[in-house]
Amino acid sequence: MSISTSVLSELLQALPHLRSQLYFKASLTALSHAMEDQVLAATLEQPLVIANFQRERFYRQEAHRYQRLAQRSDQIYVLSAPETDFTNSSQYYEKIAFEPDDALSQEWHLVVIAQNYATCLVCREHKGSQSKNMEGRKLIPSLDMDTARRFEGIWTAERGVSLKAAELLFEKILVYRPELALKIEESRQRFGIGKPKRELQTSQNSEYACDIDTNPFVQRLVTYLQASQYKLHKAYRSIAAQARKERLVNSISSAIRRSLNQQEVLQVAAQELGENLGACRCLIYRAQATDTQAIIEHEFLHPGVVSLLGQPWQLENNPLFQTVVQQREGVCIADTVNDRLVTTSKPLWHLVERYGIRSWLMEPVLYQGRLLGIVELHYCSDQTHQWQAGELDLVEAIATAVGAALIQAEAYAHLEYLNQQLEALDRTRSNLIAITGHELRTPLSTIQVCLESLASEPDMPVDLQQVMLNTALDDSERMRKLIQDFLTLSNLESGRVEWHPESLNLQECVDLALSRVRTRSNSEQTPKIKVELSPDLPLVRADGDWLVEVLAKLVDNSCKFTPSKGKITIKATLTGNQMVEVIVADTGRGIEPNRLEEVFDLFYQEEGALRRTTGGTGLGLAISRQIVNNWGGKIWAESIGKNKGSQFHFTIPIVEGSPEPAPSVVKRLGTRS
């Protein structure tokens, strides 16, 4: 039963002299209220009022006004497309519920006709407004786009237009509520609706006393204009504040783009923020949620204000900092003198008195919920500073930019670390090439010379032949050890080693390691080796073969760098964390303090890969670290400098309540060499 014809179209067709105009919804609201106020201002009149609200939700905003209008007249008609419980009824006034797809759902009408005045508002929603409105809702669902709606139509006080509009609306009302025919006919006769033009002019010749006070009508329009000017002024202020915010954020962003130096970026942020917000002091410092204090690294100061640059800033007993950490949002205090949070905290009150802080803001610098630092603003004059919403938004935006700068600096530092790691890998590759070239080519050349000599000179003396054979055997053993170390390290790093932990007597493991070292060095004069192990040491839990390997490599390393007249000492002590600490100390060449960690790197050679006097691959300590780390121990080196000797420490977990190892434990330990 919906009607597809438009009231506005029919009105413009019936009265060709009319010209439609564009209106914003806010303007139509003001005009409608003014027309309704005109009815409420009358004391004798009982006018005809016909209103179409398009949708029920728009009607509900004005329902209370129409209940007041119903007290003035019994000729009130309200049309709307129902959305919840809007139905045809005659309570208070006549309600007409039309179909949602009716053309009335796109129009907004208000017709007021009395004996001595008439006003008419007939509009249709502009199609361009509808499409923009829908587009805005899709892009920003939470934004109220109602104020952007526009309508095209007419608003006039010409009586003939109002009567024609009322006639057209009555026709549509009768379609939905034919039972109102008698009441509508009474209204037609009373106000001359539908009469011929000549008869209408005759009836208008009568004089009617006008008791309408037009002041409410005028006052409504004046109020609307004042409200519009206020909104415009507010919009200009908002635009200016937004422009200032964007300029400040852009300056910080430009500083971030110009430099990866976080110190420079943070100083620019402190300076710009302090100047723009007129603060006496602006502080930016790095801090984490668990920090007890921070060092003020960046500061903006107003002349005459005490500086905090470089000083420690207490955080542990600072209620403001704790609130920021818990809530993950900024805290501002307009008047520290009368704020309970400040006056009840002695540390906080001490800072207020010492540095003259009257108004205080603390904003966290966050990245993905992690606290990176703090931005503080202090106002130190006698007058308090009332924080504006725009200022708080600005500080929050700057804190976000500072967070991005800090994360960018961390990423750059991490990249630098990765570059250092790549350089270290490149050095390792170079050392590997140099070491393998030297350690393989040299013994191969010696073996080749010895074998060629034996083959080409069969009459060589027997003692010289033996020398040649021994030399070839020694160098082949040297090559075998190099290849064995490579295979061992590869297996350890790839996790292909099968570990067999057992309860071990440390003394027996040391004895086996020393036996292995002496076997390898039987042709060399080694330093004196002294073992100082207490018989009360508890059993340790480790893989026996690998424990002996670590001891042998540490002792062998000390033998290389300790003169034959020197001394090597093996000791062990019980630590307080269920571990035994083994110490291999020597009186040899020693290690520079800045190299104590590097000695455990792959292929490390103190004298360089191509200039060595001690031989070796530089893999022994790296292998030892891999083994010790596997059983949960630690290994490290100590030395007070060159020619001061060195100490190598490593820890082994103990076995509580384990029985003594079987007498054959030494035999069971492998023969790894």
C-alpha positions in Angstrom: 0.0 0.0 0.0 3.1 2.3 -0.2 2.8 5.5 -2.3 5.5 6.2 -4.8 4.6 9.8 -5.6 6.4 12.7 -3.9 4.6 15.5 -2.1 7.4 17.9 -3.1 7.1 17.0 -6.8 3.3 17.3 -6.7 3.5 20.7 -5.0 6.1 22.1 -7.4 3.9 20.8 -10.3 0.8 22.4 -8.9 2.5 25.7 -8.1 5.0 26.3 -10.9 6.2 29.6 -9.5 7.9 27.9 -6.6 11.6 27.3 -6.6 13.3 24.7 -4.4 16.4 25.4 -2.4 19.0 23.4 -0.5 19.0 23.2 3.3 21.3 21.5 5.8 19.6 19.3 8.4 20.6 21.7 11.1 18.9 24.6 9.4 15.7 22.6 9.0 15.8 21.6 12.6 16.0 25.2 13.6 13.1 26.2 11.2 10.9 23.3 12.5 11.5 24.3 16.1 10.7 27.9 15.3 7.4 26.9 13.6 6.5 24.7 16.6 7.3 27.6 19.0 5.0 29.8 17.0 2.1 27.4 17.7 3.0 27.1 21.4 3.1 30.9 21.6 -0.5 31.3 20.5 -3.2 31.6 23.2 -6.5 31.5 21.2 -5.6 29.6 18.0 -6.1 25.9 17.5 -4.0 25.5 14.3 -3.6 22.5 12.0 -0.2 20.8 12.3 0.9 18.1 9.9 4.5 16.7 10.4 6.3 13.9 8.6 9.5 12.7 10.3 10.6 10.1 7.7 11.7 7.5 10.4 10.5 6.7 13.9 13.9 7.4 15.4 13.7 11.1 14.2 10.1 11.3 15.6 11.2 10.1 19.0 13.5 13.1 19.3 10.5 15.4 19.1 7.7 13.3 20.6 7.7 15.4 23.9 7.2 18.6 21.9 4.2 17.2 20.0 2.6 16.2 23.3 2.7 19.9 24.2 1.4 20.9 20.8 -1.5 18.5 21.3 -2.6 20.6 24.3 -3.0 23.6 21.9 -5.0 21.8 19.1 -6.9 18.7 18.3 -5.8 18.9 14.6 -2.3 17.4 15.0 -1.1 14.7 12.5 2.3 12.9 12.7 3.5 10.6 10.0 6.5 8.3 10.3 7.8 4.9 9.0 7.7 2.5 12.0 10.9 1.0 13.3 9.8 -0.4 16.7 6.3 0.4 18.1 5.2 3.4 16.1 1.6 2.4 14.9 -1.6 4.1 13.8 -3.3 5.5 16.9 -5.2 8.6 18.1 -3.6 9.0 21.5 -2.6 12.7 22.2 -2.7 13.2 18.4 -3.2 11.3 15.2 -0.3 9.0 14.3 0.0 7.7 10.7 2.4 4.8 10.1 3.3 4.5 6.4 5.3 1.8 4.6 9.1 2.0 4.9 9.5 2.1 1.1 6.9 4.9 0.7 8.2 8.1 -0.9 7.4 9.8 2.4 10.4 8.1 4.0 12.7 10.3 1.9 10.9 13.6 2.7 10.6 15.9 5.7 7.3 18.0 6.0 5.9 20.4 8.5 2.8 22.4 7.7 1.2 24.8 10.2 -2.1 26.5 9.3 -4.1 28.9 11.5 -6.7 31.5 10.8 -4.2 34.3 10.8 -0.9 32.7 9.7 0.5 29.8 7.9 3.9 28.3 7.3 5.1 25.4 5.3 8.3 23.3 5.1 8.3 20.6 2.4 11.7 19.0 1.6 13.1 15.9 0.1 16.5 14.4 1.1 19.2 15.1 -1.5 20.5 12.0 -3.2 24.1 13.2 -3.1 23.7 13.6 0.7 22.4 10.0 1.0 25.3 8.5 -0.9 27.9 10.5 1.0 26.2 9.6 4.3 26.3 5.9 3.5 29.9 6.1 2.3 30.9 7.9 5.6 29.2 5.2 7.6 31.2 2.5 5.8 34.5 4.3 6.3 33.9 5.6 9.9 31.0 3.7 11.5 31.3 5.5 14.8 31.1 9.0 13.3 27.7 10.7 13.4 27.1 11.7 9.8 23.6 13.2 10.5 24.8 16.8 10.5 26.1 16.4 6.9 22.6 15.5 5.5 21.1 17.9 3.0 17.5 18.4 1.8 16.1 20.2 -1.2 12.7 21.8 -1.0 10.8 25.0 0.0 10.1 26.9 3.2 7.5 29.7 3.0 4.9 31.6 4.9 2.7 32.0 1.8 -0.8 30.7 2.8 -1.7 29.3 -0.6 1.3 27.1 -0.6 0.6 25.8 2.9 -3.0 25.0 2.0 -1.9 23.1 -1.1 0.7 21.1 0.9 -1.9 20.3 3.5 -4.3 19.1 0.8 -1.6 16.8 -0.7 -0.7 15.4 2.8 -4.3 14.8 3.7 -4.7 12.7 0.6 -1.8 10.4 1.7 -3.1 10.3 5.3 -6.5 9.0 4.0 -4.7 6.2 2.2 -3.3 4.8 5.4 -6.1 5.9 7.8 -9.5 6.2 5.9 -11.3 6.3 9.2 -10.1 9.9 9.7 -12.1 11.2 6.8 -14.7 13.1 8.9 -12.0 14.7 11.0 -10.0 15.7 8.0 -13.1 17.1 6.2 -13.8 19.2 9.3 -10.3 20.6 9.1 -10.7 21.2 5.3 -13.9 23.3 5.9 -12.4 25.1 8.9 -9.2 26.3 7.1 -10.4 26.4 3.6 -8.3 23.5 2.3 -9.2 22.5 -1.2 -11.5 25.5 -1.9 -11.4 27.3 -5.3 -8.9 30.2 -5.4 -11.7 32.9 -5.7 -13.6 31.5 -2.7 -10.4 31.2 -0.8 -9.6 34.9 -1.5 -13.1 35.9 -0.3 -12.6 34.1 3.0 -9.2 35.7 3.5 -10.7 39.2 3.4 -12.0 38.8 7.0 -9.9 40.4 9.6 -8.5 38.2 12.3 -7.0 39.6 15.5 -3.4 38.3 15.7 -2.5 37.4 19.3 0.8 35.7 18.1 4.0 36.8 19.8 6.6 36.4 17.1 9.5 36.9 19.6 9.9 33.1 20.2 10.1 32.5 16.5 12.8 35.2 16.1 14.6 34.1 19.3 14.8 30.6 18.0 16.5 31.8 14.8 18.9 34.1 16.7 19.8 31.2 19.1 20.4 29.0 16.1 22.7 31.6 14.5 24.6 32.1 17.8 25.0 28.3 18.1 26.3 28.1 14.6 28.8 30.9 15.2 30.0 29.1 18.4 30.4 25.8 16.5 32.3 27.6 13.8 34.6 29.2 16.3 35.1 25.9 18.0 35.9 24.3 14.7 38.5 26.9 13.9 40.1 26.4 17.3 40.1 22.7 16.8 41.7 23.1 13.4 44.4 25.4 14.8 45.1 22.9 17.6 45.3 20.1 15.2 47.6 22.1 12.9 49.9 22.8 15.9 49.9 19.2 16.9 50.7 18.1 13.3 53.6 20.6 13.1 55.0 19.4 16.4 54.7 15.7 15.5 56.1 16.4 12.0 59.2 18.1 13.6 59.8 15.1 15.8 59.3 12.8 12.8 61.7 14.8 10.7 64.3 14.5 13.5 63.8 10.8 13.5 64.3 10.6 9.7 67.3 12.9 9.8 69.2 10.9 12.5 69.3 7.4 14.0 70.9 8.9 17.1 68.2 8.6 19.8 69.9 11.2 21.9 69.4 13.8 19.3 65.8 12.8 18.6 64.9 12.8 22.3 66.5 16.2 22.8 64.5 17.7 19.9 61.3 16.2 21.3 61.9 17.7 24.8 62.7 21.1 23.3 59.7 21.3 20.9 57.2 19.9 23.4 58.3 22.2 26.2 58.2 25.3 24.0 54.8 24.5 22.4 53.0 23.8 25.7 54.7 26.6 27.6 56.1 24.3 30.3 58.7 25.4 32.8 60.5 22.0 32.5 60.1 19.1 30.1 61.9 15.8 30.9 62.3 12.8 28.7 64.2 9.8 30.1 64.3 6.0 29.5 62.7 3.8 32.1 61.3 0.3 32.5 58.5 -0.8 34.8 60.9 -2.4 37.2 63.4 0.4 37.5 63.9 2.1 40.9 65.4 5.2 39.5 66.3 6.9 36.2 68.9 9.4 35.0 67.5 12.5 33.4 69.1 12.6 30.0 67.0 15.2 28.1 65.5 18.4 29.4 63.9 21.6 28.3 64.1 24.5 30.8 62.4 27.8 31.1 64.9 30.5 32.2 65.2 30.6 35.9 64.1 27.0 36.6 66.3 24.5 38.4 67.9 22.0 36.0 67.6 18.2 36.6 69.9 17.2 33.7 72.1 14.3 34.6 70.6 13.8 38.1 69.0 10.5 39.3 65.2 10.7 39.4 63.6 8.4 42.0 60.9 6.0 40.7 60.6 3.3 43.3 58.5 5.4 45.8 56.9 7.7 43.2 53.1 7.1 43.2 52.8 8.9 39.9 55.2 6.5 38.2 53.5 3.5 39.8 50.1 4.7 38.6 51.5 5.1 35.1 53.0 1.6 35.2 49.7 0.0 36.4 47.3 1.9 34.1 49.6 2.2 31.1 48.3 5.8 30.5 49.3 9.3 31.5 48.6 11.0 34.8 48.2 14.8 35.2 47.8 16.8 38.4 46.6 20.4 38.0 47.4 21.5 41.6 50.1 19.5 43.5 49.6 21.6 46.6 46.0 20.4 47.1 46.2 16.9 45.5 45.9 14.1 48.0 48.2 11.7 46.0 51.0 14.3 46.4 50.4 15.5 49.9 50.2 12.0 51.3 53.5 10.9 49.8 56.7 12.2 51.4 59.0 11.4 48.5 56.6 13.1 46.0 56.0 16.1 48.3 59.8 16.4 48.7 60.2 16.7 44.9 57.3 19.3 44.7 58.9 21.5 47.3 62.5 21.1 46.1 61.8 21.8 42.4 58.7 24.0 42.8 56.4 21.8 40.8 52.8 23.3 40.9 51.3 21.3 38.0 52.6 18.0 36.9 52.0 15.6 33.9 53.6 12.2 33.4 53.0 10.4 30.1 54.4 6.9 29.4 56.4 6.1 26.3 55.0 2.7 25.2 55.5 0.3 22.4 53.2 -2.7 22.1 52.4 -2.4 25.8 56.0 -2.3 26.9 57.2 0.7 28.9 60.2 2.4 27.2 60.4 5.7 28.9 58.6 8.7 30.5 57.7 12.2 29.3 57.2 14.7 32.1 56.0 18.3 32.1 56.4 20.6 35.1 54.7 24.0 35.6 56.5 25.9 38.4 54.7 29.2 38.7 52.3 30.2 41.5 49.3 29.7 39.1 48.1 26.2 38.4 47.9 24.9 34.8 44.5 23.6 33.7 45.2 20.8 31.2 43.2 21.0 28.0 42.1 17.9 26.1 44.1 19.0 23.1 47.3 19.3 25.2 46.9 15.8 26.6 46.4 14.5 23.1 49.5 16.3 21.9 51.7 14.9 24.7 50.3 11.4 23.9 51.2 11.9 20.2 54.7 13.0 21.0 55.2 10.1 23.4 54.1 7.7 20.6 56.6 9.4 18.2 59.3 9.1 20.9 58.4 5.4 21.3 58.9 4.9 17.6 62.3 6.6 17.8 63.4 4.4 20.7 62.3 1.3 18.9 64.1 2.4 15.8 67.3 3.1 17.7 67.0 -0.4 19.3 66.5 -1.9 15.8 69.6 0.0 14.6 71.6 -1.2 17.5 70.4 -4.8 16.9 71.4 -4.4 13.2 74.8 -3.2 14.3 75.1 -6.3 16.5 74.2 -8.5 13.6 76.8 -6.8 11.5 79.4 -7.5 14.1 78.3 -11.1 14.2 78.6 -11.3 10.4 82.1 -9.7 10.7 83.0 -12.3 13.3 81.7 -15.1 11.0 83.7 -13.7 8.2 86.8 -13.7 10.4 86.0 -17.2 11.4 85.8 -18.2 7.7 89.1 -16.5 7.0 90.8 -18.2 10.0 89.4 -21.5 9.0 90.9 -21.2 5.6 94.2 -20.0 7.0 94.4 -22.7 9.7 93.4 -25.6 7.6 95.8 -24.4 4.9 98.6 -24.2 7.4 97.8 -27.2 9.6 97.2 -29.5 6.6 99.7 -28.3 4.1 102.7 -28.2 6.4 102.4 -31.7 7.7 101.5 -33.0 4.3 104.6 -31.4 2.8 106.8 -32.9 5.6 105.3 -36.4 5.1 105.8 -36.1 1.4 109.5 -35.1 1.8 110.1 -38.0 4.2 108.4 -40.6 2.0 110.2 -39.4 -1.1 113.6 -39.5 0.7 112.9 -43.0 1.9 111.8 -44.1 -1.6 114.7 -42.5 -3.5 117.6 -43.3 -1.2 117.4 -47.0 -0.2 120.9 -46.9 1.2 120.1 -44.2 3.7 121.5 -45.0 7.2 119.1 -46.8 9.5 119.0 -44.1 12.1 118.2 -41.4 9.5 115.4 -43.6 8.2 114.0 -43.8 11.7 114.1 -40.1 12.0 112.2 -39.8 8.7 109.6 -42.3 9.8 109.1 -40.7 13.2 108.7 -37.3 11.6 106.1 -38.6 9.1 104.2 -40.3 11.9 104.2 -37.2 14.1 102.8 -35.0 11.3 100.2 -37.6 10.4 99.1 -37.6 14.0 98.9 -33.8 13.9 96.6 -34.0 10.9 94.5 -36.7 12.5 94.0 -34.5 15.6 92.9 -31.5 13.4 90.4 -33.6 11.5 89.2 -35.1 14.8 88.6 -31.6 16.3 86.6 -30.5 13.3 84.4 -33.6 13.5 84.0 -33.2 17.2 83.0 -29.6 17.0 80.6 -30.3 14.1 78.9 -33.1 16.1 78.6 -31.0 19.2 77.1 -28.0 17.4 74.7 -30.1 15.4 73.4 -32.0 18.4 74.4 -35.4 17.0 76.3 -36.4 20.2 74.8 -39.0 22.4 75.4 -38.2 26.1 75.7 -40.8 28.7 75.8 -39.1 32.1 77.0 -41.2 35.1 78.3 -40.8 38.6 82.1 -40.1 38.5 85.0 -39.7 40.8 86.7 -36.4 39.8 90.2 -37.6 40.8 90.1 -40.6 38.5 88.9 -38.4 35.6 91.9 -36.0 36.2 94.3 -38.9 36.3 93.1 -40.3 33.0 93.2 -36.8 31.4 96.8 -36.3 32.6 97.8 -39.8 31.2 96.3 -38.8 27.9 98.2 -35.5 27.9 101.5 -37.1 28.7 101.0 -39.7 26.0 100.5 -37.0 23.4 103.5 -35.0 24.7 106.0 -37.8 25.4 108.5 -36.2 23.1 108.2 -32.7 24.6 109.3 -31.4 27.9 106.1 -30.3 29.7 105.7 -28.1 32.7 105.3 -29.5 36.2 101.6 -30.5 36.8 100.3 -30.6 40.3 96.9 -31.9 41.4 95.3 -30.6 44.5 91.9 -32.4 44.9 90.3 -33.0 48.3 89.4 -36.6 48.9 86.1 -35.4 50.4 84.8 -34.1 47.1 81.4 -35.5 46.2 80.7 -37.5 43.1 80.0 -35.5 39.9 77.4 -36.3 37.2 78.6 -36.0 33.6 79.6 -38.1 30.6 83.0 -39.6 31.5 84.5 -39.5 28.1 83.6 -35.8 27.6 84.7 -34.8 31.1 88.1 -36.3 30.5 88.2 -34.5 27.1 87.6 -31.1 28.7 90.3 -31.7 31.4 92.7 -32.9 28.8 92.1 -29.9 26.4 92.5 -27.4 29.3 95.7 -29.0 30.5 97.0 -29.3 27.0 96.2 -25.6 26.4 98.1 -24.6 29.5 101.1 -26.8 28.5 101.3 -24.9 25.1 101.6 -21.5 26.7 103.6 -22.3 29.9 107.4 -22.7 29.7 108.9 -26.0 30.8 110.1 -24.5 34.0 106.6 -23.3 34.8 103.8 -25.0 36.8 100.2 -26.1 36.2 97.9 -26.7 39.1 94.6 -28.6 39.0 92.2 -27.7 41.9 88.5 -28.2 42.7 86.2 -26.7 45.2 82.5 -27.2 46.2 80.3 -24.2 45.4 77.1 -23.3 47.1 74.8 -24.2 44.2 75.3 -28.0 44.1 78.2 -27.7 41.7 82.0 -28.5 41.8 84.2 -25.8 40.3 87.4 -27.2 38.7 90.3 -24.8 38.2 93.3 -25.4 35.8 95.8 -22.6 36.6 99.2 -22.0 35.0 102.1 -19.6 35.3 102.4 -19.1 31.5 101.9 -16.3 29.0 98.6 -15.1 30.4 95.7 -13.4 28.6 94.9 -9.7 28.1 91.8 -8.8 30.2 89.9 -7.7 27.1 90.5 -11.1 25.5 89.2 -13.3 28.2 85.9 -14.0 26.4 87.4 -14.2 22.9 89.6 -17.1 23.7 86.6 -19.4 23.6 85.7 -18.3 20.0 86.2 -20.6 17.1 89.7 -20.6 15.6 90.9 -18.0 18.1 94.7 -17.7 18.1 96.4 -15.1 20.2 99.2 -14.5 17.7 97.0 -14.8 14.6 96.3 -17.7 12.3 99.5 -17.4 10.2 101.9 -16.4 13.0 101.9 -19.0 15.7 104.7 -20.5 17.8 102.6 -23.1 19.7 100.7 -24.8 16.9 97.1 -26.0 17.2 93.8 -25.1 15.6 92.2 -22.8 18.1 89.3 -25.2 18.6 90.1 -26.7 21.9 88.5 -24.1 24.1 85.5 -23.8 21.8 84.9 -27.5 22.1 85.3 -27.4 25.9 82.6 -24.7 26.1 80.2 -26.7 24.1 80.7 -29.8 26.3 80.4 -27.9 29.6 77.3 -26.0 28.5 75.7 -29.3 27.7 75.6 -30.5 31.3 74.4 -27.2 32.6 77.8 -25.9 33.7 79.7 -22.7 33.0 83.3 -22.1 31.8 85.3 -19.0 31.9 88.9 -17.7 32.0 90.7 -15.3 34.4 94.0 -13.5 34.0 95.6 -10.3 35.3 97.5 -9.7 32.1 100.4 -10.7 29.9 103.0 -13.0 31.5 100.9 -13.2 34.6 99.6 -16.7 34.1 95.9 -17.7 33.5 93.2 -19.7 35.2 90.4 -21.7 33.4 87.3 -22.5 35.5 84.4 -24.8 34.8 81.6 -26.3 36.9 80.1 -29.8 37.1 76.9 -30.7 38.9 77.3 -33.0 41.8 75.4 -36.2 42.6 73.9 -36.2 46.1 73.8 -39.6 47.9 75.4 -41.5 45.0 77.6 -44.5 45.9 81.3 -44.5 45.2 82.1 -45.4 41.6 83.2 -48.9 40.7 86.9 -49.6 40.8 86.9 -50.1 37.1 85.6 -46.6 36.3 89.0 -45.6 34.8 88.8 -48.6 32.5 85.3 -47.8 31.5 86.1 -44.3 30.5 86.7 -44.1 26.8 90.0 -43.8 24.9 89.0 -40.6 23.1 92.1 -38.9 21.7 
